[in-house]
């Protein structure tokens, strides 16, 4: 139904629910900034609901990032496909007394009916590249801005961080241990998913295994061993080995790491359960892992692996690997789940074109340091750089923006999570080493086509570089 066809308040055809507002688990429509609703109402009042094109872009790479790993598209499309204002949402808006009853009734009918193109998850990109492009009636495109930004910004941040951690580990598995340190349980799901795309082997978050099929892992906590006291450390190990012979990884640093590994060896012999691994969660990991490795080897347990955790990030992992630490896998929590060194991604969602007399006309923001590229765009991948061009240009390279939704309906299913992870691994492997440096990397280059440069020059009266 078009907005103009929605009955006005008082026509008797649409009722506004006035019950006490309650949080609805099924509705995400109010996950927006208030000004998006007020702008939408103004557009509705003046019947300004022509189609418009918005693009979600990142202006600048975060510190020490040479590239980004795209993630979050699956959740973004799910949000758009399920966009609804629930009865509770409408009741709350009515209770504020800031919105016209007719507009609230209109929101009750609103569904996302636009077209979406996006860069596939797991793709490596640079700054100033549209990750997501929406062409939709202006009101719909306005209301979805903040939720889309929060989804794409968050998961792209974490996927990028995970790619750095996994790259630093040089083939050794890295596991997401971040649930207890992230910004709420729901954030942990996005973290686990994005980290898996970026290269993590899996997660300790059980819900992510349930929801996404991501491999899960887990050992034990120190309090499990403390239940038995210092003298009962071996007893704790024996109990755990008998209970979980197929997941026999023991935490050995509750009291003394070297005495702990000796007791783990003794527990394995006493129970007859093969010791799959030991975990060290504190102390000088290089020295301790080397000593633990010697004790395990001397005991004939050369296949027993060493897992390290405890405030790890890509920098500490890189240093350990370079130093030759005999660590087989890493558990990374706080630094991964919060992307601690670069926790926020400056994603933006900007109008780039709007319908005028039946045609899409390019528009742009001219603000100093915040100008955007005008027009509907396509991105072409050429070797180790991208070219931002106007839609319809035929340039060398592979077009990255792919149709994923038309008229509010999803098209073909997105690639699987594993396929997105594989894409990230393949692309990361091919990235030149200077772009993968952990500090001061060479940034992924994004150039502009001659036509786009000319258009921007016409609209601003200025010229810019990066022309192809």
C-alpha positions as CSV (number, residue, x, y, z in Angstrom):
1,X,0.0,0.0,0.0
2,X,1.3,3.4,-0.9
3,X,1.6,6.0,1.9
4,X,-1.0,8.2,0.2
5,X,-3.6,5.4,0.5
6,X,-3.3,4.9,4.2
7,X,-6.5,6.1,5.9
8,X,-6.2,9.2,7.9
9,X,-6.9,9.2,11.6
10,X,-10.7,9.2,12.4
11,X,-11.7,7.4,9.2
12,X,-12.5,4.4,11.3
13,X,-10.3,2.0,9.3
14,X,-7.2,2.0,11.4
15,X,-7.0,1.8,15.1
16,X,-4.1,3.0,17.2
17,X,-3.3,0.7,20.1
18,X,-3.1,2.7,23.3
19,X,-2.1,-0.1,25.8
20,X,0.9,0.4,28.1
21,X,3.9,0.1,25.8
22,X,6.0,-3.1,26.3
23,X,9.3,-4.2,24.8
24,X,8.6,-6.4,21.8
25,X,11.2,-9.1,21.0
26,X,10.0,-9.4,17.5
27,X,10.1,-5.7,16.4
28,X,13.3,-3.8,15.7
29,X,11.6,-0.9,14.1
30,X,12.3,1.5,17.0
31,X,16.0,0.7,17.0
32,X,16.5,4.1,15.3
33,X,17.4,7.6,16.3
34,X,14.4,9.8,17.1
35,X,15.3,12.3,14.3
36,X,14.7,9.5,11.8
37,X,11.1,9.3,12.8
38,X,10.6,13.0,13.0
39,X,12.1,13.4,9.5
40,X,10.0,10.6,8.2
41,X,6.9,12.3,9.6
42,X,7.8,15.5,7.9
43,X,8.3,13.7,4.6
44,X,4.9,12.0,5.1
45,X,3.2,15.3,5.9
46,X,4.4,16.8,2.6
47,X,4.1,13.6,0.5
48,X,7.9,13.6,-0.1
49,X,8.3,9.8,-0.5
50,X,10.1,9.6,-3.8
51,X,12.7,6.9,-4.3
52,X,16.2,7.7,-3.0
53,X,19.6,6.0,-3.0
54,X,21.6,5.8,0.3
55,X,25.0,4.1,0.6
56,X,26.7,2.8,3.7
57,X,30.4,3.7,3.6
58,X,33.3,4.0,5.9
59,X,35.1,7.3,5.5
60,X,38.5,6.3,7.1
61,X,40.2,3.1,8.1
62,X,40.6,2.7,11.8
63,X,44.1,3.0,13.3
64,X,46.6,0.5,12.1
65,X,44.1,-1.1,9.7
66,X,45.2,-1.6,6.1
67,X,41.7,-2.9,5.1
68,X,38.3,-3.9,6.4
69,X,36.6,-7.3,6.2
70,X,32.9,-6.9,5.4
71,X,30.4,-8.6,7.7
72,X,26.9,-8.2,9.0
73,X,25.0,-8.5,5.7
74,X,22.9,-11.5,6.7
75,X,21.6,-9.7,9.8
76,X,21.0,-6.5,7.9
77,X,18.9,-8.2,5.3
78,X,16.9,-10.0,8.0
79,X,16.2,-6.7,9.7
80,X,14.9,-5.2,6.4
81,X,12.8,-8.2,5.5
82,X,11.1,-8.2,9.0
83,X,10.7,-4.4,9.3
84,X,7.4,-3.9,11.2
85,X,6.1,-1.4,13.7
86,X,4.4,-3.6,16.3
87,X,1.3,-2.6,18.2
88,X,3.5,-1.8,21.2
89,X,5.7,0.4,19.0
90,X,2.8,2.4,17.8
91,X,1.3,2.8,21.3
92,X,4.6,4.1,22.5
93,X,4.9,6.7,19.7
94,X,1.3,7.7,20.3
95,X,2.1,8.2,24.1
96,X,4.8,10.7,23.3
97,X,2.2,13.0,21.7
98,X,4.8,14.1,19.2
99,X,3.4,12.4,16.1
100,X,0.3,12.8,14.0
101,X,-2.1,9.9,14.5
102,X,-2.3,9.5,10.7
103,X,1.5,9.1,10.5
104,X,1.4,6.5,13.3
105,X,-1.3,4.6,11.4
106,X,1.0,4.8,8.3
107,X,3.8,3.2,10.2
108,X,1.5,0.3,11.1
109,X,1.3,-0.5,7.4
110,X,5.0,0.2,6.6
111,X,7.2,-2.5,5.2
112,X,10.5,-2.3,3.5
113,X,9.9,-2.4,-0.3
114,X,13.3,-1.2,-1.6
115,X,16.2,-2.7,-3.6
116,X,19.5,-3.6,-2.0
117,X,23.0,-4.2,-3.4
118,X,25.9,-5.2,-1.2
119,X,29.5,-6.4,-1.1
120,X,29.6,-10.0,0.0
121,X,30.6,-10.8,3.5
122,X,34.2,-11.8,3.9
123,X,35.3,-9.4,1.2
124,X,38.4,-7.3,1.9
125,X,37.8,-3.6,1.1
126,X,39.3,-0.2,1.7
127,X,37.7,3.1,3.0
128,X,35.3,5.2,0.9
129,X,33.7,2.0,-0.5
130,X,29.9,1.5,-0.4
131,X,29.4,-1.7,1.5
132,X,25.6,-1.5,1.2
133,X,23.4,0.4,-1.2
134,X,19.7,1.0,-0.8
135,X,17.2,2.4,-3.3
136,X,13.8,2.7,-1.6
137,X,11.0,5.2,-0.9
138,X,12.6,7.9,1.1
139,X,10.7,7.3,4.3
140,X,11.7,3.6,4.4
141,X,15.3,4.4,3.6
142,X,15.3,7.0,6.4
143,X,13.9,4.8,9.1
144,X,16.4,2.0,8.7
145,X,19.6,4.0,8.9
146,X,20.8,3.5,12.4
147,X,20.0,-0.2,12.7
148,X,21.9,-0.9,9.5
149,X,24.8,1.1,10.7
150,X,24.9,-0.6,14.0
151,X,24.8,-4.1,12.5
152,X,27.4,-3.5,9.7
153,X,29.7,-1.3,11.8
154,X,29.9,-3.8,14.6
155,X,30.4,-7.0,12.6
156,X,32.8,-5.4,10.2
157,X,34.9,-4.1,13.1
158,X,35.1,-7.5,14.7
159,X,35.7,-9.4,11.4
160,X,38.5,-7.1,10.7
161,X,40.0,-7.5,14.1
162,X,39.7,-11.3,13.9
163,X,41.4,-11.4,10.5
164,X,44.4,-9.6,12.1
165,X,44.5,-12.0,15.1
166,X,44.2,-15.0,12.8
167,X,46.9,-13.7,10.5
168,X,49.2,-13.1,13.4
169,X,48.7,-16.7,14.5
170,X,50.0,-18.0,11.2
171,X,47.8,-21.0,10.8
172,X,47.4,-21.8,14.5
173,X,43.7,-21.9,15.5
174,X,42.3,-18.8,17.3
175,X,39.1,-19.1,19.4
176,X,36.7,-16.4,20.4
177,X,36.6,-16.3,24.2
178,X,34.9,-12.9,24.5
179,X,31.3,-13.5,25.7
180,X,31.9,-12.2,29.2
181,X,33.7,-9.1,28.0
182,X,31.4,-7.9,25.2
183,X,28.7,-5.3,25.4
184,X,25.8,-7.6,26.3
185,X,24.7,-11.1,25.3
186,X,23.3,-10.1,22.0
187,X,26.5,-8.4,21.0
188,X,28.3,-11.7,21.6
189,X,26.3,-13.4,18.8
190,X,27.5,-10.8,16.3
191,X,31.0,-11.0,17.7
192,X,31.1,-14.8,17.4
193,X,29.7,-14.7,13.8
194,X,31.9,-11.9,12.6
195,X,35.0,-13.4,14.2
196,X,34.3,-16.7,12.5
197,X,34.1,-14.9,9.1
198,X,37.4,-13.1,9.9
199,X,39.3,-16.3,10.6
200,X,38.5,-17.5,14.1
201,X,38.3,-21.3,14.4
202,X,35.2,-21.0,16.5
203,X,33.8,-19.7,19.7
204,X,33.1,-20.5,23.4
205,X,29.7,-18.9,23.1
206,X,27.2,-21.8,23.0
207,X,24.3,-19.7,21.6
208,X,26.4,-19.0,18.5
209,X,26.9,-22.7,17.9
210,X,23.2,-23.1,18.2
211,X,22.2,-20.2,16.0
212,X,24.9,-20.3,13.3
213,X,26.5,-23.7,13.5
214,X,29.9,-22.2,14.5
215,X,32.2,-24.8,16.1
216,X,32.3,-24.3,19.9
217,X,35.0,-25.1,22.4
218,X,35.6,-25.0,26.1
219,X,37.9,-26.4,28.8
220,X,37.3,-25.5,32.5
221,X,37.5,-22.6,34.9
222,X,39.9,-22.2,37.8
223,X,37.0,-22.5,40.3
224,X,36.4,-26.1,39.1
225,X,39.9,-26.9,40.4
226,X,39.5,-24.8,43.5
227,X,36.6,-26.9,44.5
228,X,39.1,-29.7,45.3
229,X,41.8,-27.4,46.9
230,X,45.4,-27.1,46.1
231,X,46.2,-30.6,47.3
232,X,43.3,-32.0,45.2
233,X,44.4,-30.5,41.8
234,X,45.1,-34.0,40.4
235,X,41.8,-35.3,41.7
236,X,40.0,-32.5,39.8
237,X,41.9,-33.4,36.6
238,X,41.0,-37.1,37.0
239,X,37.3,-36.3,37.6
240,X,37.2,-34.1,34.5
241,X,39.0,-36.6,32.3
242,X,36.6,-39.4,33.3
243,X,33.6,-37.1,32.7
244,X,34.9,-35.7,29.3
245,X,37.4,-38.2,27.8
246,X,36.6,-36.7,24.3
247,X,37.3,-33.1,25.4
248,X,40.3,-33.7,27.6
249,X,41.9,-30.2,27.8
250,X,43.0,-29.2,31.4
251,X,43.7,-25.8,32.8
252,X,47.0,-26.0,34.6
253,X,47.8,-22.6,36.0
254,X,45.5,-22.4,39.0
255,X,48.3,-22.7,41.5
256,X,51.6,-23.4,39.8
257,X,51.8,-24.0,36.0
258,X,54.7,-26.5,36.0
259,X,53.3,-28.5,38.9
260,X,50.0,-28.3,37.2
261,X,51.2,-29.9,34.0
262,X,52.9,-32.7,36.1
263,X,49.6,-33.4,37.8
264,X,47.8,-33.3,34.4
265,X,50.2,-35.9,33.1
266,X,49.7,-38.1,36.3
267,X,45.9,-37.7,35.9
268,X,46.0,-38.9,32.3
269,X,48.1,-42.0,33.3
270,X,45.8,-42.7,36.3
271,X,42.6,-42.6,34.2
272,X,44.0,-44.0,31.0
273,X,42.4,-41.0,29.2
274,X,44.7,-39.4,26.5
275,X,45.5,-35.8,27.4
276,X,44.4,-33.8,24.4
277,X,45.7,-30.5,25.6
278,X,46.6,-28.2,28.5
279,X,45.7,-24.5,28.8
280,X,47.9,-21.8,30.2
281,X,45.9,-18.6,31.1
282,X,48.5,-16.5,32.8
283,X,52.2,-15.7,33.3
284,X,55.1,-15.4,30.9
285,X,53.6,-17.5,28.1
286,X,56.8,-18.0,26.1
287,X,58.8,-19.4,29.0
288,X,55.9,-21.4,30.5
289,X,54.9,-22.9,27.2
290,X,58.4,-24.0,26.5
291,X,58.8,-25.6,29.9
292,X,55.4,-27.3,29.6
293,X,56.3,-28.6,26.2
294,X,59.5,-30.2,27.5
295,X,57.5,-31.9,30.3
296,X,54.9,-33.2,28.0
297,X,57.5,-34.5,25.5
298,X,59.5,-36.2,28.2
299,X,56.3,-37.9,29.3
300,X,55.8,-39.2,25.8
301,X,52.8,-36.9,25.2
302,X,54.1,-35.2,22.1
303,X,50.6,-35.0,20.6
304,X,49.2,-33.1,23.6
305,X,48.6,-29.5,22.5
306,X,49.2,-26.3,24.4
307,X,46.4,-23.7,24.4
308,X,47.2,-20.1,25.6
309,X,44.8,-17.5,26.7
310,X,44.8,-14.4,29.0
311,X,44.5,-10.9,27.5
312,X,45.9,-11.9,24.1
313,X,45.7,-9.8,20.9
314,X,47.4,-9.9,17.5
315,X,50.5,-8.1,18.8
316,X,51.1,-10.5,21.7
317,X,50.3,-13.5,19.5
318,X,52.7,-12.2,16.8
319,X,55.5,-11.8,19.3
320,X,54.9,-15.3,20.7
321,X,54.9,-16.9,17.2
322,X,58.0,-15.0,16.1
323,X,59.8,-16.1,19.4
324,X,59.0,-19.7,18.6
325,X,56.6,-20.3,21.5
326,X,55.3,-23.9,21.3
327,X,51.7,-22.9,21.5
328,X,49.3,-24.7,19.3
329,X,46.2,-22.5,19.6
330,X,45.0,-19.3,21.2
331,X,41.9,-18.2,23.1
332,X,41.3,-14.5,22.6
333,X,38.6,-12.7,24.6
334,X,38.5,-9.0,25.5
335,X,40.8,-7.7,22.8
336,X,38.8,-9.6,20.1
337,X,35.3,-9.1,21.3
338,X,35.7,-5.4,21.8
339,X,38.3,-4.7,19.1
340,X,40.0,-2.9,22.0
341,X,42.6,-0.9,20.0
342,X,40.0,0.3,17.5
343,X,36.5,-0.3,19.0
344,X,34.5,1.9,16.7
345,X,34.1,2.0,13.0
346,X,33.1,5.3,11.4
347,X,30.5,4.0,9.1
348,X,28.2,6.5,7.5
349,X,24.9,6.3,5.6
350,X,24.5,9.1,3.1
351,X,22.1,10.1,0.4
352,X,23.8,9.9,-2.9
353,X,20.9,10.2,-5.4
354,X,17.2,11.0,-5.4
355,X,14.4,10.7,-7.8
356,X,13.4,13.9,-9.7
357,X,10.8,13.8,-12.5
358,X,11.3,10.0,-12.8
359,X,15.1,10.0,-12.9
360,X,17.7,9.4,-10.3
361,X,19.7,12.7,-9.8
362,X,23.1,12.6,-8.0
363,X,23.4,14.7,-4.8
364,X,26.2,15.2,-2.4
365,X,27.0,16.7,1.0
366,X,29.6,19.4,0.7
367,X,30.7,19.7,4.3
368,X,34.4,20.2,5.0
369,X,36.0,16.8,5.7
370,X,32.6,15.1,5.3
371,X,31.8,15.4,1.6
372,X,30.6,12.2,0.0
373,X,30.7,10.9,-3.6
374,X,27.6,11.7,-5.5
375,X,25.5,9.3,-7.6
376,X,24.6,5.6,-7.6
377,X,27.8,3.6,-7.6
378,X,29.5,0.4,-8.5
379,X,32.8,-0.8,-7.2
380,X,35.3,-2.7,-9.4
381,X,38.0,-5.0,-8.0
382,X,41.2,-4.7,-10.0
383,X,44.1,-6.8,-8.4
384,X,45.0,-5.1,-5.1
385,X,42.9,-2.0,-5.4
386,X,39.3,-1.0,-6.1
387,X,37.8,1.6,-8.4
388,X,34.7,3.5,-7.3
389,X,32.6,4.3,-10.4
390,X,29.1,5.5,-11.4
391,X,26.6,2.7,-11.9
392,X,26.4,1.8,-15.5
393,X,30.1,2.3,-16.3
394,X,31.8,-0.7,-17.8
395,X,35.3,-0.8,-16.3
396,X,38.0,-3.4,-16.0
397,X,37.7,-5.6,-13.0
398,X,35.0,-7.5,-11.0
399,X,32.0,-5.6,-9.8
400,X,31.6,-6.0,-6.1
401,X,28.1,-4.7,-5.3
402,X,25.7,-7.5,-5.9
403,X,21.9,-7.5,-5.9
404,X,20.6,-9.1,-2.7
405,X,17.0,-7.7,-2.3
406,X,14.5,-6.5,-4.8
407,X,11.1,-4.8,-4.0
408,X,11.7,-5.7,-0.3
409,X,12.2,-9.4,-1.0
410,X,15.4,-11.3,-0.6
411,X,16.9,-12.8,-3.8
412,X,19.0,-15.9,-3.8
413,X,20.2,-17.1,-0.4
414,X,23.5,-15.5,0.7
415,X,26.6,-17.6,0.7
416,X,27.0,-19.8,3.8
417,X,28.9,-18.6,6.8
418,X,31.6,-21.0,5.9
419,X,31.8,-19.7,2.3
420,X,32.1,-16.1,3.7
421,X,34.9,-17.3,6.0
422,X,36.6,-19.1,3.1
423,X,36.4,-15.9,1.0
424,X,38.0,-13.9,3.7
425,X,40.8,-16.4,4.0
426,X,41.4,-16.6,0.3
427,X,41.5,-12.8,-0.1
428,X,43.6,-12.2,3.0
429,X,46.2,-14.7,1.8
430,X,46.5,-12.8,-1.5
431,X,46.8,-9.3,0.2
432,X,50.4,-8.0,-0.1
433,X,52.4,-8.1,3.2
434,X,52.7,-4.3,3.5
435,X,48.9,-4.0,3.7
436,X,48.7,-6.7,6.4
437,X,51.3,-5.2,8.7
438,X,49.9,-4.9,12.2
439,X,51.3,-1.4,12.6
440,X,51.3,1.4,10.0
441,X,50.1,-0.7,7.1
442,X,49.8,0.5,3.5
443,X,46.1,1.1,3.1
444,X,44.0,-0.7,0.5
445,X,43.7,1.8,-2.4
446,X,40.4,3.0,-3.6
447,X,40.4,5.1,-6.8
448,X,37.6,6.9,-8.6
449,X,36.7,6.7,-12.3
450,X,37.1,9.7,-14.5
451,X,33.3,10.1,-14.8
452,X,32.9,10.1,-11.1
453,X,35.6,12.7,-10.6
454,X,34.1,14.9,-13.3
455,X,30.6,14.7,-11.6
456,X,32.0,15.5,-8.2
457,X,33.9,18.4,-9.8
458,X,30.8,19.8,-11.4
459,X,28.8,19.6,-8.1
460,X,31.5,21.1,-6.0
461,X,33.6,23.2,-8.3
462,X,36.7,21.3,-7.0
463,X,38.9,18.6,-8.2
464,X,40.0,15.4,-6.4
465,X,42.8,12.9,-7.0
466,X,42.7,9.1,-7.4
467,X,41.5,9.1,-11.0
468,X,41.6,6.1,-13.3
